[in-house]
Amino acid sequence: MGQSNKKNHQLPRLPLRKLDAHKGDFGRILVVGGSSGMIGAPALAAQAALRGGAGLVAMAVPQPIQKPVAILCPCATSIGLACDENGDLLHEAVGQFVRAAEAADVIAIGPGFGVGTIQQNIVQAALEQPKPLVLDADGLNNLAAMANWPTVRRCPAVLTPHPGEFSRLSHLPAKEIAANRLDLAQTSAKIWASASPSAGPLVLVLKGAGTVVTDGDEAFVNKTGNPGMATGGSGDVLTGLIAAMIGQGLSPFEAAHLAVHCHGRAGDIAAAQLGQVSMIATDIIARLPEAIKEAHS
């Protein structure tokens, strides 16, 4: 890994569970996302959060798709966000989100959520509250539409962009990002975090071959994973997994580090059993228990 600003990080471990523990001890995760035609995304994130050890998971999705999303993830509860007759979110949904966030320990926003004024208002409300926030996919696309988002942030945050999303957030060209992933990720994370230093850490997870996890100071370059994981829903799985790790007491950097490793390792186990060509996101979720158990052995 070579550079002086990187350290050899020992893989973080989740705390041991007490014999008298209950589900509230392992994190209440709120997943916000979904839209017409994208009902699977929030369900995948919620399933991954549960497989990652979260005690309770709730999904806040547009009301017209609430029932099918709930069927896809029966172990989570669900909230139907108010919509008009066309299925578009109403401003009332922002207040619903705020109330749901009060009952959560960690918030994850973005999978399948779509881009629009109400979605952006929900992302802004999430930035302005104090609980840890994981942003992915359309959570990041709505964030990129907010010119002053680093100064708005009042919460610890983990951003999980792929290179295209990172380009939109950083205004850096894709070719430059591809040529200098580590340094640009660290520099951007440091700049964004410094805009609201009292808000807590900002962790950037720049996805791709050799996913970079950095808080602007420390950095970890992941070595697990394979090209078979380049499949729809894989990122949603990582979003839920990071949120679950934070909910169980890890810091945002530790949670992202462990989740990225286990996500990639689950993909490697799936590839060994099924082949890279046929792998889908639910195959990664199915192998998370083995990957997490292996990481703690």
N, C-alpha and C positions, 0 to 999 in steps of 0.2 A: 504493500500500500504506500510506501515510499516517502510521503511528504511529512515535513516536520510538524504540521498542524494536525496530523492524524495520530491516533493512539490505537494500540491493539486492545480492543474491548473484549472482556470476558462476556459471554452470553448471559444476559440477565435471567433471573429466575423468579417465577411467581412465588409469593409467600405461601408457606404451608397453611393448610386449612385446619382450623380448630375443630375438635370433635363436636362442640356444641354450636357450630356455625349454622347460619340460616341464609336463605337466598338473598336477603338484603345486604349481607356482608360482602358480596362479590360484584357489586356494581349494578346500578340501574341505568341502562343504556337507552337513549332515545334516538331512533333512526328516522330521519326526515327525508323523504324522497318520493319517487314514483310519479307517473303520469300516464295518460292514455297511451297504450302500446309499450309501456315500460314498467309493467307490474312486477316483473321478476327481480329487478335491481334492488329495491329495498328489502325484499324477502331474502335475497342472497346475503346482504349485509347483516340482517338480523340473525339468520341461521349461523353465520360465521361468528357473530358475537356470542351466541349461545354455545357453540362448539368451542369457542375460545375461553369459556369459563364464566361468562357474565351470569349473574344470578337472575336478573329480570331484564327483559327487552320489550320496549314498546315501539311501534311503528306509526308515525304520523304521515299519512298519505292522503291525496285528494279523495273526498268522500265517494265519488263514483267508482273508484277502484278498491275501496277499503275491503270489501268482502273477498274478492279473489286474492288480494295480497295476503289477507289473514289465512285463507285456506292454504296458501303456499308455505306459510310458517306458523303452524298451529301452536307452537310453544311460546310465541310472543303475543302480547296484546296489541290492539290497534286503535288509532284515533282517526276519524274522518275529518279532514280539513274542508272547510266550507267552500263550495264552488257555485258558479252560476249555472244556468241551464245548458251552457255549452261545455261544461266541465272545466272551465277556467277558474283558478283560485280567486276568491274574494278577499278583500282587506281583512275581513273577520278572521281569516286563517292565521294572520300574524298574531293576534291575541290568543288564539288557540295554541299556537306554538309556544308563546311565552308561558302560558299556564302549564303546558306539558313539561317544559324545560325546568320548571320549579321542582318537579317531582323526580327529576333525573340527576344522576351523578356525572354522566358524560353524554355529550351530544354529538351525533354524526349526521352530517347533512350532505346530500348531493346525488346519491345513486338514482338515476332515472328521473330527476326532479324537473328538468326543463329550465328554461331561462325566461325571465320576465320580471316585471316590476314587483309583484308580490313575492316571488321567490327571492329577489334581491333584498326586499324588506325583511324577510325572515332571516337571511344570512346576516344582515346588519344587526338585527335584534340578537342573534346568537353571538356575534362579536362583542356586543355591548354588555352581555351578562358574564358572570365570573367563572362559570364551570368549564372544564376542559372541552375543547371542540375539535372534531376531526372533519376536515373538508376534503371532498373528492368530487370528481366529475363535474356535474352542473353546479355543485357548491362552489367550485373553483371558477367556473365560467361566470357565475353571478358575481363572485368576488372581483374578478378582473374588470367588471363594469363599474366598480367603485374606485374612483381615482385615489381616494384618501383612506382606503381601508386599513393600512398599517397604523394610522393614528387613531382610528376608531376602536381598535382591538382592546378589550379589557379582560381577556381570558387567555389561559394557556391554549395553544393551538398547534395542531399537526396538519400540515398541508401535504397532499399526496398526488402531485401532478405527474402525468406522463409528459414527455418533452414538448408536445404541442401546447398543453395547458400551461406548462412552465414558461414557454415563449410568450403566451398571452399575458401572464402575470408579470414577467420581468421585462417585456418589450425587447427581448434579445432574439436574434435570428436563430432558426433551428440549426443551421450549420455550425454556428458558433457554440451552441449548447452541446452538440454532439462531439465537438472537438475538445471541450474543456468542462465536462460535466461536474467534476468534483469541485473545482475552484469556483465556478459560477454558482453552484448550489450553496456553497459555504458563504460566499460574498452576499448573495441575495438574502439568505436567512439572517445574516448578521445585520444587514441594512433594515430589513423589515422588523426584526425584533427590537432594534434600537429606537424605532419610532414610538414604541409604547413599552418602555423598559419595566414599568411597574405592573404590567399585565401578566407577567410570567413568561415562561419560555415559548419560543416559536420554533417548531421542528419542521424541517422540510424533508420530505421523502420523494426524491426524484426517481421515478420508476424507470425500469428498463433493464437491459443486461448489465449487471453490477449496480443494482439499485443503491443510491446514495442516501444515507440518513444523516442529517446534520442539524445542529442548533446554531450554526454559525461559528462555533468554537471547535467542538468535537465533531468527528465524522466517522462513519462506519460505511464500508463498501461491502455489500452482500455478495456471497459466493454461492448461495443456493438458488435453485430455479432453473428453468429450461424453456426453450422456444414453444413447447406445447402449451405453456401458460398464456400465450398470446391469443386469448379466446374471450368472447364476451362474458362479462360478469366476474372475471378474475380480480379486477380492481375493486369491485364491490365487496368481495370476500375480504380483501385486505383492510378495507375501511372498517368493517365490523370487527375484525380481529384486533386492530389497533385500539379501538374504543373499549373492547373487553379487557385488554391488558391494562389500560389506564384505570378502568373501573375496579380492578383488583389490587390497585395500590402502587403500580409502577409509575415512575415519572414519564412524561411524554416522550423523552428521548429513549428511555429504557423500553417503554412499550412499543415504540416504533421499531427499535432494534430487534427485539424478540419476535414481534409479529412478522416483520419482513423475513427474518430467518425461517420461522416456522411455516409461513405461507409458501416460500420457495421450496422448503423441504417437503411439504405436503405435495407440491407439484412434482417434485422428483420421485416421490414414492408412487404417485399416480402414473407418471411416465414409465416407470419400471414395470408396472403391472399392466398398463393398458396401451402404452405407446404414446408418443407425443401427438401424433396426428389426431387421435380420437378423444383426447382429453377435453373435458368441459368443466365449467366452474364448480358444479356440484361434486365432481370427482375430487377437487381440491378440498372442499369442505369435508368430504367423507374421510379424507386422510389427515385432517388436522389433529384428531386425537392421538394418532401414532406419532406425528411430528412433534407435538407438544410434550408427549410423554418422553420421547427420545431426548428432547432438549433439557429435560429435568432429571435425566438418569445419571 
